[in-house]
Amino acid sequence: MSPGRHLAIIRAIVAKDLREFSRDRVWKILTPIMLIAYVGLFWLLPSTVEETLTVGVYQRGLGTVMEGLGAAERGLQVVEFDSPTSLAEAVASGESTAGETGGDPIAVGIAFPDDLIPAVAEGRATTVTVYVDSAVPSAQRTAMAAFVREIAYQLAGDVLPVSQLDPQVVVLGVDRAGDQVSPQDRMRPLLAILVLLVESIALAGLVAVEIQSRTAKALVATPATIGDLLAAKGLTGTLLAFGQVVIVLLLIGSFAQEPLLLLTGVLLGSVMMAGVGMLAGSAGRDFMTTLFTSVLFIVPLAVPAFAVFFPGAASAWVQVLPTYGIVQTVVGVTAYGLTWSGAAGYLLMSAAWCLALFGAGWLLLKRRVEAL
């Protein structure tokens, strides 16, 4: 049979599968609902990250000292209050900056005593009160205590003892200080992976139905070969996944930078999910076992996308999961300006997983069809 004849048969099977998918009442209703939900959730999330901590201060005569400590450079926005009482009330009530509606709440308050300068000069003990909201992390509370100690050192004019350790901060992973990813940017790879995973379930259901109804056996009894059938199923799964994830990424504005690189990563993910769909559909005996098998694949494959929401370097076991390279490509292109050279490693890893999963799905589906 000529290659053109094989292509015509594959095209006919793909068209049949797409018609069946469009006629399925479950997916006909579920698909637009999910697309609307994904896009709506994305645009409801904040598009910026606030890296400045708003601190309320009551002080007398410390303006020059505090400017010398560079509060703005430390990510602190200082708001002064007229009395310790008003400062404590602002922290307790979550009052916005300068009392303005929609401003940043005062999460931490520092009340310096009026006799701070004389007390430090005379060596007398004195107390600085730090008010914190219950939601403030312990690390920020410790930072505020250190900020107060620095002011005391500067007022005293003393240098630190030689026994004082010189701290060295080592950031594990990529240091994103000043370059934080907004909730919207974190959501992009998660939405892309979710769309891909859902479409793998759709393909799995389509494959399982054809095996149970022995439609697959009837197809290979025609001039179509098993190779034509397998190629058509893989192409159907890839088209369904790729088409819908591109629609979602377009609606959430993801193609501003390196669109070809982003499309390449998404295409690899689509091929990967086509392989997963063939695996789950071939392994399932009925609707419930097919769904259960699909979930077994979905849970680990979704982990790299959820890991983006947590700061720090991903664990080694997360980095070897099939979808890790796809997630890093999507978030890298859309949030950090990742280029082809930077994404090469992720793309190669994703391509290797594509071959492994697609090949495994191809072999298992071939065995199931031959056994009918």
PAGU-920692 format. One record per residue (C-alpha): residue in one letter; x, y, z. Coordinates in steps of 0.25 Angstrom, whole numbers, padded with zeros to 4 digits, always signed. Layout:
# PAGU-920692
AXYZ...
//
This chain:
# PAGU-920692
M+0000+0000+0000S+0005+0014-0004P+0009+0024+0007G-0002+0033+0002R-0012+0022+0004H-0007+0020+0019L-0009+0035+0021A-0023+0035+0016I-0027+0024+0025I-0020+0031+0037R-0027+0044+0034A-0041+0036+0033I-0039+0030+0046V-0035+0043+0053A-0047+0050+0047K-0056+0039+0052D-0050+0040+0066L-0051+0055+0066R-0066+0053+0062E-0068+0043+0073F-0062+0053+0083S-0070+0064+0079R-0083+0056+0080D-0080+0051+0094R-0089+0058+0103V-0080+0058+0115W-0068+0064+0108K-0077+0074+0100I-0082+0080+0113L-0069+0078+0122T-0059+0084+0112P-0065+0098+0110I-0068+0098+0125M-0054+0095+0129L-0048+0105+0119I-0056+0116+0125A-0053+0112+0139Y-0038+0111+0136V-0037+0125+0129G-0047+0131+0139L-0038+0126+0151F-0025+0131+0144W-0030+0146+0143L-0036+0146+0157L-0022+0144+0163P-0013+0155+0166S-0003+0159+0155T+0008+0165+0164V+0016+0161+0176E+0017+0171+0188E+0031+0169+0193T+0031+0181+0203L+0027+0179+0218T+0019+0191+0223V+0024+0195+0237G+0018+0205+0246V+0028+0213+0255Y+0027+0222+0267Q+0040+0229+0270R+0045+0242+0274G+0058+0248+0268L+0062+0235+0261G+0059+0239+0247T+0073+0241+0243V+0078+0228+0249M+0066+0220+0242E+0070+0226+0228G+0084+0222+0230L+0080+0208+0232G+0073+0208+0218A+0059+0203+0222A+0055+0204+0207E+0066+0196+0202R+0062+0185+0212G+0049+0184+0206L+0042+0192+0218Q+0032+0203+0216V+0032+0211+0229V+0019+0218+0233E+0021+0227+0246F+0010+0229+0257D+0008+0239+0267S+0007+0230+0279P+0010+0215+0283T-0005+0214+0286S-0009+0218+0272L+0002+0209+0266A-0003+0197+0274E-0018+0199+0270A-0013+0200+0255V-0006+0187+0256A-0018+0180+0263S-0028+0185+0254G-0020+0183+0241E-0021+0197+0237S-0017+0201+0224T-0005+0210+0221A-0007+0224+0226G-0022+0220+0228E-0024+0219+0213T-0035+0210+0207G-0028+0199+0199G-0014+0202+0205D-0004+0191+0211P-0008+0187+0225I+0001+0190+0236A+0007+0176+0240V+0018+0180+0249G+0019+0192+0259I+0032+0197+0266A+0030+0206+0278F+0043+0213+0282P+0043+0219+0296D+0045+0234+0297D+0057+0232+0306L+0064+0222+0296I+0076+0232+0292P+0079+0236+0306A+0078+0222+0311V+0087+0216+0301A+0097+0227+0303E+0097+0224+0318G+0097+0209+0317R+0083+0208+0324A+0074+0196+0320T+0062+0201+0312T+0051+0194+0305V+0046+0195+0290T+0032+0189+0288V+0030+0181+0275Y+0015+0179+0271V+0013+0168+0261D+0000+0162+0255S-0003+0148+0258A-0001+0145+0243V+0013+0150+0242P+0023+0138+0240S+0033+0136+0251A+0045+0139+0241Q+0040+0153+0239R+0038+0155+0254T+0052+0151+0256A+0056+0161+0245M+0049+0172+0252A+0057+0169+0265A+0070+0169+0258F+0066+0183+0252V+0064+0188+0266R+0077+0183+0270E+0084+0190+0259I+0078+0203+0262A+0083+0201+0277Y+0097+0198+0272Q+0097+0210+0263L+0092+0219+0274A+0103+0214+0284G+0114+0216+0273D+0120+0202+0277V+0125+0192+0267L+0121+0178+0269P+0130+0169+0277V+0141+0161+0270S+0134+0148+0275Q+0121+0152+0267L+0120+0143+0255D+0119+0148+0241P+0107+0142+0235Q+0107+0138+0221V+0094+0135+0214V+0094+0124+0204V+0081+0123+0195L+0078+0109+0190G+0073+0109+0176V+0070+0121+0168D+0070+0134+0176R+0057+0141+0173A+0059+0153+0182G+0053+0165+0175D+0048+0156+0164Q+0037+0148+0170V+0027+0141+0161S+0013+0146+0163P+0001+0136+0166Q-0003+0138+0151D+0010+0133+0146R+0010+0122+0155M-0003+0117+0150R+0001+0117+0136P+0008+0104+0136L-0002+0098+0145L-0013+0101+0135A-0005+0096+0124I-0003+0082+0131L-0017+0081+0136V-0022+0083+0121L-0012+0073+0116L-0016+0063+0127V-0031+0064+0125E-0029+0062+0110S-0021+0049+0113I-0034+0044+0121A-0042+0047+0108L-0033+0039+0099A-0033+0028+0110G-0048+0027+0110L-0048+0027+0094V-0038+0016+0093A-0045+0008+0104V-0058+0009+0097E-0053+0004+0084I-0046-0008+0091Q-0058-0012+0099S-0067-0011+0086R-0057-0018+0078T-0057-0006+0068A-0042-0006+0068K-0042-0020+0063A-0052-0017+0052L-0044-0005+0047V-0032-0014+0045A-0040-0024+0037T-0041-0013+0027P-0030-0008+0018A-0025-0001+0031T-0013-0007+0038I-0010-0007+0053G+0000+0003+0050D-0010+0012+0044L-0019+0011+0056L-0008+0014+0066A-0003+0026+0058A-0017+0031+0057K-0020+0029+0072G-0007+0036+0076L-0010+0048+0066T-0024+0049+0071G-0019+0050+0086T-0008+0060+0082L-0018+0069+0074L-0028+0069+0085A-0018+0073+0096F-0010+0083+0087G-0022+0090+0082Q-0028+0092+0096V-0016+0096+0103V-0012+0106+0092I-0026+0112+0093V-0024+0114+0108L-0010+0120+0107L-0015+0130+0097L-0027+0134+0106I-0018+0136+0118G-0007+0144+0110S+0004+0134+0110F+0011+0137+0096A+0017+0150+0098Q+0031+0144+0098E+0037+0133+0090P+0024+0127+0085L+0031+0116+0077L+0038+0111+0089L+0026+0111+0097L+0018+0104+0086T+0030+0093+0085G+0029+0091+0100V+0014+0089+0099L+0014+0080+0087L+0024+0071+0094G+0014+0071+0106S+0003+0068+0096V+0010+0056+0090M+0014+0051+0104M-0001+0052+0109A-0005+0044+0096G+0004+0033+0101V-0002+0033+0115G-0016+0033+0109M-0013+0020+0101L-0006+0014+0113A-0018+0017+0122G-0029+0013+0111S-0022+0000+0108A-0020-0004+0122G-0035-0001+0126R-0045-0012+0125D-0057-0003+0127F-0061+0011+0130M-0057+0011+0145T-0043+0003+0143T-0040+0013+0132L-0043+0025+0141F-0035+0019+0152T-0023+0016+0143S-0024+0030+0138V-0023+0036+0152L-0011+0027+0155F-0004+0034+0144I-0010+0048+0147V-0006+0050+0161P+0010+0048+0160L+0009+0056+0146A+0003+0068+0153V+0013+0069+0164P+0023+0078+0157A+0012+0088+0153F+0008+0089+0168A+0023+0090+0172V+0024+0103+0165F+0015+0109+0176F+0026+0106+0187P+0039+0114+0187G+0052+0107+0186A+0058+0097+0178A+0050+0085+0174S+0053+0071+0180A+0061+0062+0172W+0049+0052+0171V+0041+0063+0165Q+0051+0067+0155V+0051+0053+0149L+0036+0053+0147P+0032+0053+0132T+0025+0067+0133Y+0036+0074+0140G+0042+0079+0127I+0029+0084+0121V+0026+0092+0134Q+0039+0098+0135T+0038+0102+0120V+0025+0108+0122V+0028+0116+0134G+0042+0120+0129V+0037+0126+0116T+0025+0133+0122A+0031+0138+0135Y+0046+0138+0134G+0049+0141+0119L+0055+0127+0117T+0062+0125+0103W+0065+0113+0094S+0078+0111+0100G+0073+0111+0114A+0061+0102+0111A+0070+0092+0103G+0071+0082+0115Y+0057+0083+0119L+0053+0080+0104L+0062+0068+0103M+0057+0062+0116S+0043+0064+0111A+0046+0058+0098A+0052+0046+0104W+0040+0044+0113C+0031+0046+0101L+0038+0034+0094A+0037+0025+0106L+0022+0028+0109F+0017+0028+0095G+0025+0016+0091A+0019+0009+0104G+0005+0013+0100W+0007+0009+0086L+0012-0005+0090L+0001-0008+0100L-0010-0003+0091K-0004-0012+0080R-0005-0024+0089R-0019-0021+0093V-0024-0020+0079E-0016-0033+0074A-0023-0040+0086L-0037-0037+0082
//
